[in-house]
């Protein structure tokens, strides 16, 4: 009964479900004890469902207490019923006398169970919809906070339409957008010749840097069950009538928007063996698929906003005590990656209203793109604490021998199209018509220094 109620409720709210994912193990006592913090997180994120979710959250303490009372009642009913049945077993002559009371207890048990199932469903629905708590360092004013500059020049560069990566790459036969449009539709591309070589160079460079920092290399699937996608916080969203996640019609799977999803799923129903420092690190290379609803204008032309692309993703599991340090270490690796490439960029502590539900806090890195005339996001890193692990049942063995929920942290090592775009637009030399290859990529480009 509970299962069918939950499924009906989920379908009514456009939430994808997957029967093989067991129910998340929420710490209801912690949620009730920290109600103001969750209210603060909901309001600060400016969620579309803010009013509805705050209303449901306000009911949670009463529902939890009511559930405790009902569970006690049903235990009392069961004990009384068991005692009567034991009495009858010892003296069958009492059957006729006690049968009406047993029937009454059975009816009470069934009606109470229905109420318990309904309340449990509403509690689980509310807990599942709650965003993560917020790091105290997350800006609350809606304004991103620049915490570090990468390769900042002495004078601020100016927009330069002549540096448009689209025109440069077309002239150099590095990209074919028209054929991609004919083949797939808008926001698609063919990388050709040195364009394709640059993709391989960037992915190999990022993987090698990550491995240097102790990450194990993984090539994960590009398909995931909808339940896994949802558990990671990538619940398919509707925006302007379009879905953000590509689901496979008639199947319980979708195309992943990031390898974070399938890397996180390595911990599904698993006990993670953490290293001596309390962390396990993996880096994955995958294709990523995004509907990118709402995109418009110049971002629909070229490599900035596309439906399919290659990305190298770092993913970590850690003890709760280590997760804040781990997200800082991923940020430092990203700074190393883009500093060495020579890109002018800024590291931003993202405000609360720009965080997805799983994120406790998030850093973005935006690189200067002169052809676009603005900075553009090229990477992000987030601490999701136990948001994903409670939904995927990912645990670790603590020093006291108990199994506890692990924290998960993710960070982009290389979102290929946008970094490729930034390289072309920043290192194009108008005088010669060449593109200078960043020094770290030269070995991966067969020693080629210029395109």
C-alpha positions in Angstrom: 0.0 0.0 0.0 2.8 2.4 1.0 4.7 1.7 -2.2 1.7 2.3 -4.5 0.9 5.6 -2.6 4.4 6.8 -3.0 4.5 5.9 -6.7 1.2 7.7 -7.3 2.4 10.7 -5.4 5.7 10.8 -7.4 4.0 10.5 -10.7 1.7 13.3 -9.8 4.7 15.6 -9.2 6.6 14.6 -12.3 9.3 12.8 -10.2 10.9 9.9 -12.0 11.0 6.7 -9.9 13.0 3.5 -10.1 11.9 0.4 -8.2 15.4 -1.0 -7.7 16.5 2.1 -5.6 15.5 1.5 -2.0 14.1 4.3 0.0 16.6 6.9 1.2 17.6 6.6 4.9 16.8 10.1 6.2 17.8 11.2 9.7 14.4 12.6 10.7 15.5 13.5 14.2 18.3 15.6 12.7 16.0 17.3 10.3 13.4 18.1 13.0 16.2 19.3 15.4 17.6 21.6 12.7 14.3 22.9 11.2 15.5 26.5 11.1 18.6 25.5 9.1 16.5 23.7 6.5 14.1 26.7 6.3 17.1 29.0 5.8 18.5 26.7 3.0 15.1 26.6 1.2 14.6 30.4 1.4 18.2 31.2 0.4 18.1 29.0 -2.6 15.0 30.8 -3.9 13.4 27.5 -4.9 10.4 27.6 -7.2 8.6 25.3 -4.7 9.7 27.4 -1.7 6.2 28.2 -0.3 4.9 24.6 -0.7 8.1 23.0 0.7 8.2 25.3 3.7 4.6 24.4 4.5 5.4 20.7 4.3 8.5 21.2 6.4 6.5 23.0 9.1 4.2 19.9 9.4 7.1 17.5 9.7 7.6 17.6 13.5 3.9 16.9 14.1 3.9 14.1 11.5 7.0 12.5 13.1 5.5 12.5 16.6 2.2 11.2 15.2 4.0 8.4 13.5 5.8 7.5 16.8 2.4 7.3 18.5 0.8 5.2 15.8 3.8 2.8 15.7 3.4 2.4 19.5 -0.3 1.8 19.0 0.2 -0.9 16.4 2.8 -2.6 18.5 0.3 -2.7 21.4 -2.4 -4.1 19.1 -0.1 -6.8 17.8 1.0 -7.8 21.4 -2.6 -8.0 22.5 -3.6 -10.0 19.5 -0.6 -12.4 19.9 -1.6 -12.9 23.6 -5.2 -13.7 22.7 -4.1 -16.1 20.0 -1.7 -17.8 22.4 -4.5 -18.1 25.0 -6.7 -19.8 22.4 -3.9 -22.1 21.4 -3.7 -23.2 25.0 -7.5 -23.5 25.5 -9.5 -23.9 22.2 -12.7 -23.5 24.1 -12.1 -19.8 24.4 -12.1 -19.3 20.6 -15.8 -18.3 20.4 -15.4 -15.9 23.3 -12.2 -14.2 22.1 -12.8 -14.3 18.3 -14.8 -11.0 18.1 -12.0 -9.2 20.0 -9.4 -10.7 17.7 -11.4 -9.5 14.6 -11.7 -6.0 16.1 -7.9 -5.9 16.7 -7.3 -7.1 13.1 -9.5 -4.3 11.8 -7.7 -1.7 14.0 -4.3 -3.1 12.8 -5.3 -2.7 9.2 -6.8 0.8 9.6 -3.8 2.0 11.7 -1.4 0.5 9.1 -3.1 2.5 6.3 -2.7 5.7 8.3 0.9 4.9 9.1 1.6 4.3 5.4 0.0 7.6 4.4 1.9 9.6 7.0 5.2 7.8 6.2 4.7 8.6 2.5 4.2 12.3 3.3 7.2 12.4 5.5 9.4 10.7 2.9 8.1 13.0 0.2 9.0 16.0 2.3 12.4 14.7 3.3 13.3 13.7 -0.2 12.4 17.2 -1.6 14.6 19.0 1.0 17.8 20.6 -0.3 21.1 20.1 1.4 22.0 22.5 4.2 24.1 25.5 3.3 27.8 26.1 4.1 28.1 29.3 6.1 30.5 30.6 3.5 28.0 30.5 0.7 27.0 34.2 -0.3 23.4 35.0 0.5 23.1 38.2 -1.5 22.8 36.4 -4.9 26.2 37.9 -5.9 29.0 35.5 -6.7 32.2 36.1 -4.7 35.5 36.0 -6.5 38.0 34.2 -4.3 40.9 33.8 -6.7 42.2 35.2 -10.0 44.0 33.0 -12.5 46.6 34.6 -14.8 45.1 38.0 -14.3 46.6 40.5 -16.8 47.8 44.0 -15.8 45.1 45.5 -18.1 41.6 44.2 -18.6 41.2 42.7 -22.0 38.4 43.9 -24.3 35.8 41.9 -26.3 36.9 41.1 -29.8 34.4 39.6 -32.2 37.3 38.8 -34.6 38.3 36.2 -32.1 35.0 34.3 -32.4 36.0 30.6 -32.1 33.3 29.7 -34.6 34.8 31.7 -37.5 38.4 30.9 -36.6 37.8 27.1 -36.4 35.7 27.1 -39.6 38.5 28.9 -41.5 41.0 26.3 -40.2 38.7 23.3 -41.0 38.6 22.4 -37.3 34.8 22.3 -36.9 31.8 21.6 -39.1 28.5 23.0 -37.6 26.4 22.7 -40.7 26.9 19.0 -41.2 26.2 18.5 -37.5 23.0 20.5 -37.7 21.9 18.3 -40.7 22.8 15.1 -38.9 21.7 15.8 -35.3 20.0 19.2 -35.1 21.0 22.5 -33.4 23.7 22.8 -30.7 25.8 19.9 -32.2 29.2 19.9 -33.8 31.8 17.9 -35.7 35.4 18.5 -34.5 37.8 18.0 -37.4 41.6 17.7 -37.7 43.4 19.8 -35.1 40.0 20.5 -33.4 39.6 16.8 -32.7 43.2 16.5 -31.7 42.7 19.3 -29.2 39.9 17.4 -27.6 42.0 14.3 -27.1 44.9 16.5 -25.9 42.7 18.2 -23.3 41.2 15.0 -22.0 44.6 13.3 -21.7 46.1 16.3 -20.0 43.3 16.5 -17.4 43.4 12.8 -16.7 47.2 12.8 -16.2 47.0 15.7 -13.8 44.2 14.0 -11.8 46.2 10.7 -11.7 49.2 12.6 -10.5 47.0 13.7 -7.5 46.1 10.1 -6.7 42.9 9.7 -8.7 42.0 6.3 -10.2 41.0 6.5 -13.8 37.5 5.2 -14.8 35.5 5.1 -18.0 31.9 5.0 -16.7 28.7 4.3 -18.7 26.8 7.2 -20.3 23.4 5.7 -19.4 22.0 5.5 -15.9 18.7 4.3 -14.4 16.4 7.2 -13.7 16.4 6.3 -10.1 20.2 6.8 -10.0 19.9 10.1 -11.8 17.3 11.3 -9.3 19.3 10.1 -6.3 22.3 12.2 -7.5 20.1 15.3 -7.5 19.7 15.5 -11.3 15.9 15.0 -11.1 14.6 15.9 -14.6 13.5 19.5 -14.5 11.1 21.2 -16.8 12.2 24.7 -18.1 10.2 26.5 -20.7 8.4 23.2 -21.4 11.7 21.4 -22.1 13.3 18.7 -20.0 16.9 19.0 -18.9 17.7 15.3 -18.8 17.3 13.1 -21.8 15.2 10.0 -20.9 15.0 7.0 -23.1 11.4 6.5 -24.1 9.9 3.3 -22.8 12.9 2.5 -20.6 13.9 3.3 -17.0 17.2 4.9 -18.1 18.4 8.3 -19.2 21.6 9.8 -20.7 23.8 11.3 -18.0 24.4 15.0 -17.9 27.8 14.4 -16.2 30.0 11.4 -15.2 29.3 12.5 -11.6 26.1 10.5 -11.8 27.7 7.2 -12.9 30.8 7.7 -10.8 28.6 8.2 -7.7 26.7 5.1 -8.6 29.9 3.1 -8.0 29.0 3.6 -4.4 25.4 2.4 -4.8 24.6 -0.1 -2.0 28.3 -0.3 -1.3 30.7 0.2 1.6 33.4 2.5 0.3 37.0 1.6 1.2 38.5 5.0 2.0 42.2 5.6 1.9 44.4 6.3 4.9 43.5 10.0 4.6 39.8 9.2 4.7 39.2 9.8 1.0 38.7 7.7 -2.2 39.3 9.5 -5.5 38.3 8.6 -9.0 38.4 10.5 -12.3 36.1 9.6 -15.2 36.0 10.4 -18.9 32.5 10.3 -20.5 30.2 11.8 -23.0 27.6 14.1 -21.4 24.1 14.9 -22.7 22.1 18.0 -21.8 18.9 19.4 -23.2 20.1 22.9 -22.2 16.5 24.2 -22.1 16.2 28.0 -22.3 19.4 28.6 -24.2 19.2 31.4 -26.7 21.1 34.0 -28.6 24.8 33.7 -29.4 25.3 30.7 -27.0 23.4 28.5 -29.4 26.1 29.0 -32.0 29.3 27.2 -31.5 30.8 25.2 -28.6 29.6 27.1 -25.6 26.2 25.5 -25.1 25.8 22.1 -26.8 23.8 18.9 -26.3 26.6 16.4 -26.3 30.2 16.8 -25.2 33.2 15.1 -23.6 34.1 15.8 -20.0 36.6 14.6 -17.5 35.1 14.6 -14.0 36.8 14.1 -10.6 34.7 12.4 -7.9 35.5 11.7 -4.3 34.0 9.9 -1.3 35.3 11.0 2.1 34.6 10.9 5.8 32.3 13.8 6.9 35.2 15.4 8.7 37.3 15.6 5.5 34.7 16.8 2.9 35.3 20.5 3.3 39.1 20.0 2.8 38.4 17.7 -0.2 36.3 20.3 -2.1 39.1 22.9 -1.5 41.7 20.4 -2.9 39.6 19.8 -6.0 39.4 23.6 -6.5 43.2 23.8 -6.2 43.6 21.0 -8.9 41.3 23.0 -11.2 43.4 26.1 -10.6 46.5 24.2 -11.5 44.9 22.9 -14.7 43.8 26.3 -16.0 46.9 28.2 -14.7 49.1 25.9 -16.7 47.0 26.3 -19.8 47.5 30.1 -19.6 43.8 31.0 -19.4 42.7 34.2 -17.7 40.0 33.1 -15.3 38.3 33.7 -12.0 37.3 31.3 -9.2 33.9 32.1 -7.8 32.2 31.1 -4.5 28.7 30.6 -5.8 25.7 32.2 -4.0 23.0 30.2 -2.4 20.4 30.9 -5.1 22.7 29.3 -7.7 23.2 26.0 -5.9 21.4 22.8 -6.9 19.6 20.8 -4.2 22.6 18.5 -3.5 25.2 21.2 -3.0 26.4 22.3 0.4 28.6 24.8 -1.4 30.0 25.2 -4.9 32.9 26.9 -6.6 32.8 27.8 -10.3 35.7 28.8 -12.6 34.9 31.2 -15.4 37.5 31.9 -18.2 37.7 35.0 -20.3 36.3 34.4 -23.8 37.1 37.5 -25.9 35.0 36.3 -28.9 31.9 36.1 -26.6 33.0 39.3 -24.9 32.5 37.8 -21.5 33.6 35.3 -18.9 32.1 31.8 -19.3 31.9 28.9 -16.9 34.4 26.1 -17.6 34.3 24.1 -14.4 32.7 23.7 -11.0 33.2 21.7 -7.8 30.7 20.9 -5.1 30.5 19.3 -1.7 27.3 17.3 -1.6 27.9 16.0 2.0 25.5 13.1 2.6 22.8 14.2 0.2 23.7 11.6 -2.5 25.0 8.9 -0.2 21.7 8.7 1.7 19.9 8.2 -1.5 22.4 5.7 -3.0 23.1 4.0 0.4 26.8 4.6 0.2 28.6 4.1 3.5 32.0 3.7 5.0 33.3 1.9 8.1 34.1 4.4 10.8 36.8 4.0 13.4 34.2 2.9 15.9 33.3 0.0 13.5 29.9 1.4 12.6 28.7 1.9 9.0 28.1 5.6 8.4 27.0 7.6 5.3 30.0 8.9 3.3 30.3 12.4 1.9 30.5 12.9 -1.8 32.4 15.7 -3.6 32.7 16.3 -7.4 34.7 18.6 -9.6 35.1 19.2 -13.3 38.6 18.5 -14.5 37.9 19.3 -18.1 34.7 20.3 -19.9 36.2 20.0 -23.4 34.1 22.3 -25.7 34.3 25.4 -23.4 38.0 25.1 -22.7 38.7 24.4 -26.3 36.7 27.6 -27.1 38.7 29.6 -24.6 42.0 28.4 -26.0 41.1 29.2 -29.6 39.8 32.7 -28.7 42.6 33.6 -26.4 45.6 32.2 -28.3 44.6 33.1 -31.8 47.3 35.4 -33.3 45.8 37.8 -35.8 49.1 38.7 -37.4 49.9 35.1 -38.4 46.4 33.6 -38.4 47.8 30.8 -36.2 46.5 29.4 -32.9 49.2 29.0 -30.2 49.0 25.6 -28.5 49.3 25.9 -24.7 52.6 24.4 -23.5 51.1 21.6 -21.5 49.2 20.3 -24.6 52.2 20.3 -27.0 53.2 16.7 -26.0 49.7 15.6 -26.6 49.6 17.3 -30.0 52.6 15.4 -31.4 54.9 18.3 -30.6 52.8 20.8 -32.6 53.2 24.3 -31.1 50.9 26.2 -33.5 47.7 25.4 -35.5 
